[in-house]
Amino acid sequence: MRGQNLALVLRTVAGQDELSRADVAGRTGLTRAAVSSLVDELIVSGLVQEGPVTASGKAGRPGRTLALSDRGPAGFGLEIGVGHLGACVVDLRGQVRVWRRIEQSNAHRDPAEVAAELADLAADARAESEALHLNPLAPVLSVPGLLDQRPGIVAHAPNLGWQDVSIEDIWPGPDAPRPENEANLGALAELWRAHAPGNFLHVSAEAGIGAALVIDGRLYGGARGYAGELGHMAVHPDGPRCACGARGCLELYANQDAVLSAAGLHNPPGADPVALLTDRANAADPGTLSAIERAGDALGIALAGAIGLIDPAAVVLGGAYAELGVWLLPRIRHQLETRLTVRPFAPNQVTASPLGRRGPILGAALHTIQAVLHNPTCLTESQSPEGR
């Protein structure tokens, strides 16, 4: 019961700025004495901090405001992309305090070499965060692949060339991060950070195309955790053969490499392909605009089938699609209006994420923060005499 009350008080403080202990008691229904004791415990654990004294205008002594701490425990997100590595630290308030990203090709490299380079980047991010008086918690790793039901195993990441890779086995040293699928983390970031509705479909792209479905505020993974493989939905059954063995898959028309190829562009090593596409599109380059429109049509065809099946409240474009949204959205919406004849999908129900390509790594960093907000005893017990 005490653990549940700790979580209730912590989430109440997180939900609104400048609440006093009396305010928290009023909102939670707990007694002032109970709230005071719980707040003291949260302060000792570094989860809550007190602000200046405020006058409430009510009888009694003025109280100090409470807020989530901007020091102490912090979320730690890491990312392996096909074309980059990343590290991110967020405080309990969800504010990004440390951000590092390097552009490099990771496709078909030795997973241990990639892990070693990411571990170096993570160590730099940890050192920078500690200088800010933050204590990054156990890291979560965003990977563009399917996870095995066995913990810590990347079962299949075709665009990296990984098959049955154990992150713990390849990680140099202790504290190996827990891997999670990048599309799922992007969707969770939309839910936690961008305040997406409780029922939505999140679609993102880099070298591959992934989707994630949120239902009633919870991620839906399917029977085996593999839900969301939108990239291999056939949009042109008589089209070219995909690496998966099928024909006309969405990825052949709408992933990053397909758009670059259709635009007649070559992406130099170490360059940012999405920035290259947006620069050319902003310059009204006909080949680039045509390639993006072709991708938008393919996406619209795939999404029409998905929307007709699951009827989400919204569709959110993340990753590279978010940054190309201004050119993709008109074609996607045209296809949906043409194909969804029973109930046309309103144009404003398909949007580009404000998080852009930051979604997956933010979701990774926020993952731990959300866990703490729902179960602060994992930290408060370690601060108690019995937990030491």
Disulfide bonds with the S-S distance in Angstrom:
none
